[in-house]
């Protein structure tokens, strides 16, 4: 299933984005505004992760029904 592989690649890219944001948030002496901006960057990534995982599940389950 090429589509499932592509969706896992999308999942990996989003996880990499989250990792980068989390690492950036660990820097010393960040202002509260920067922490807030990082937090607001994390929330859409988490939403995107959930959506991708849902699409993978739907695709895989649909494939199970065809077998």
Buried (B, 14 or more C-beta within 10 A) or exposed (E): EEEBEEBEEBBEEBEEBBEEBEEBBEEEEBEEEEEEBBEEBBEEBEEBBEEBBEBBEEBEEEEEEEE
